[in-house]
Amino acid sequence: MLEKDKTFRNAIAGLVGYKELLDRIARLDMKMSKSIARLEA
């Protein structure tokens, strides 16, 4: 279930304290993707 259900996986991550880290990594990933897209344009 952890592999298939992203919402469930995030809920479990939050319970063990990783939710904040995952959110921060996701934001950094989005910023990097935008920066790379600008460089490639």
N, C-alpha and C positions, 0 to 999 in steps of 0.2 A: 504494500500500500504506500509506503514511503516513496518508492520509485515512481509511482503512477500519479499520485495526488499531490500536486504542488501546494495546495492550501493546507492539507494535513501536514505535509512536511514542514511548512513554515510555522504551523502551530506548535509542532513538537520542538522545532528549533527555538521558538520563543520560550518554551517552558524550561529549556536547559540553558538559556542565556545567549544563544547564538543569533537570535533574530536581528538584533541591532547590528551585528557584524555583517550578516547577510544583506541587510538593507543598505548598509554603507558600501559594501562591495558592488552591489547592483547599481547604485548611483555613480560610483566611480567608473564602472564599466560603460554606462550610458555616456558619461562625459568623454571618455576615451574614444568611443565609437563616433561621436559627433566630431571630435577633433580630427580623427583619421579621415572621416568623410570630407571634411573641409580641405584637408591637405591633398586628397585625391581629386578634388574637383578642379 
